[in-house]
Amino acid sequence: MSGCCAAEAKNRKERRLLWTVLIFNAVMFVVEFAAGWIANSSGLMADSLDMLADALVYAVGLFAVGKSLQHKAKAALFNGSLQLTLGVLILADVAKKMYFSVSPQTDIMTSISLLALAVNVLCFALLYQHRKGDINLRASWICSRNDMIANVGVLLAAFMVSWFGAAWPDWLIGTIIASLIIYSATNVIKDARQSIKTNEDVKSGCCG
């Protein structure tokens, strides 16, 4: 009985944590997406879609809490596929801005990136203890870590756009963020597929 209670308490703690970071990222997605649209910034748009990808990661993680290892692995596979799709969409947005030679507003880029960085540092701190947890919590921590790197990149791009008087640093950081999302997504998909295969092998061995 005590084992069941401990497991349920652990599940409740994980759900609260995932709900917290989910809300933070969902709100920041809306804020960054609107700011990126207004500022014509590929970097902010990319970072906002990265926030959306994270919110989806946390949502799927919530679904997986307390589920079997097979359910968790399939949830992670779905997670990685969503991130991969968003990464490709970001690259398409960067290509469009390059084609039309759109220049961003650096003041908006800087202020919103600082706000996003503060939120991501908080999420990173909350998730840090779970960096070696199950596959979905691990994916959540990786997303938070990548976000902080992306935020610093957008801040650097804003400075470089002002310094050089050209839009290419913004396009560059948008491309880098998209590439980072795609790379992380492929790793999550790889881990999830391996986990599904291992679980199936174990199940097959037991049945055999």
Secondary structure as UniProt FT lines:
FT   HELIX           2..39
FT   HELIX           42..64
FT   TURN            65..66
FT   HELIX           69..100
FT   HELIX           106..127
FT   HELIX           128..130
FT   TURN            131..132
FT   HELIX           135..164
FT   HELIX           168..207
//
